[in-house]
Every structure is written in structure tokens, then in C-alpha cells.
Amino acid sequence: MEKSIFEMMEQKRISTDKGPIVYWISKCQSEYTLVFLHGLTADHTLFEKQISYFCGHFNLFCWDAPAHGKSRPFSNFAYSSIAKNLKDILEKERLKNIILIGQSMGGFIAQTYIKLYPNTIKGFVGIDTCPFGKSYYTKFDKWCLHQIEWMSMCFPHKLLTTSIAKSCTYTNSAYQNMMIALQPYSKKELCHLMGAGYTEFLQENCDVKITCPVLILVGEHDKTGKVKQYCAAWHKNTLHPLYIIPNAAHNSNFDNSEAVNLKIDMFIQNLMQ
């Protein structure tokens, strides 16, 4: 049987006072490191097609974010703490010239990292994520995000997981990937994780000036909340380049990996010039 790309990477585990963190790493002769940060309730396999594409060309890092996948159980989910965990791991592994690639929640972690450790990042790719900044979100937007946990509890577990997977994917392969990622969670754990993911975003959100180059990617069919609207406003306010990924929804890097990989590759090549 052919090995998965992650079996060819080195899997590591660290212990923190809040729980374990499991990550995968691949090093080569490149001076640059791509750090892949998956979205809420997903896991490291969301970036399977990016890891395969860039393997051997750059140092690669991905993880099951705290409270996700193999990095469970984990208490006190908070983006500032998670960003510090990430910084500690990257320093421990002596990885430099970091390019953060964050999908959805991964973009929240990336922006928190940039806020806490400015001028330490070479570039940031936001995939189907939302910008930090107070002006983007209305009172109603913020009210809705506070309701996620209890509203999710109203759904039967099976309907909840299938609804999540269907809502964030466009292709069957992306749907199957998300369904597998959702399997380990009980209903209570899943609902609490989603609630914490969004309420902590509101807690962490502030006006952040990102000085490194930024690339914004969003799926043509992304119907998760108002992500497309937020990305359009982000682009308008900052002039960070925005590209719409065709034939893709919220998990656009899995739905249409070819288009996403090409955009990321071009972004990196421009950084290296």
C-alpha cells in the first residue's frame, strides 16, 4: 500500500500544561518554512495536497491544532496561548523564514501570531479566513458568533457532522476528508469546540497592521457565514491581493488544490526574489 505523505514526515508530540500537541515536520535544504494551520474542527490532513506539492522544496510544518485531532484532550482553548505554543515549537525545531498558511481558524491563529510576534514572519496566506479588525464586524455579526455552541447542540450529532462537512466543501473528496476529521468528536465536544473557536476570535480580534506580504484566497462557493464579504472588505481596505478560487467552497485548498497551490507557489516565488 502506498504511504500517505504524512507517513513520510516526522511525527512529533509535545506536552503542555493544557494538553498534548502533535505535529508533523519535513526538513530540506531550503531556507524557507511553510507552516500550515488548518481550520476549526478539521485536522492536519486538510493540507494533504499542499504538503505533497511543496514537499522537498521547502521545510514543511503542519499540526493538529490544540483541541483538534490527535492534540486532545486540551483545555482552555485560546488563540494567544496557541500562538505561543506554535512559536515555541518553531523555535525548538529551529525553523526560520516562516510563511504562515492559515485556512479559516488557521488564519485567526496566524494573525494572532503576527500580532504577538510582529516582524517575525516573511509572509501570510489566508485561505477562506477572516481579517482581524474591529470595523469589519457588526454588532449582529458578533451576537451570532456567540450563539454557535448552543445552536449547534440543537442538531442530532450525525446531522450536525454531515451539515458541517457539506457546508464547507464543494467536491466529494473534500467532503470525505472533512467527515473523517469530524469522527473523533462527541457531540458535546464538537459543539463546545465550535463555540470556543468563534467566541475566542471575538476576544482576540483587534486592529492589526500586518507588515509582511499577504495573499487572500477564497472559494467561489464559500458560503460559510460572511467569509467572502469579509475577504472583499479586507482586500479593499488593505489592497492585499485577493483571488477567487473556482470550483471550491470554504475548504478551497482541498476542493481545488491545483489552483490554490499555484497561487501559493507564485506568492512564495515573489517573496524570494
Disulfide bonds with the S-S distance in Angstrom:
none
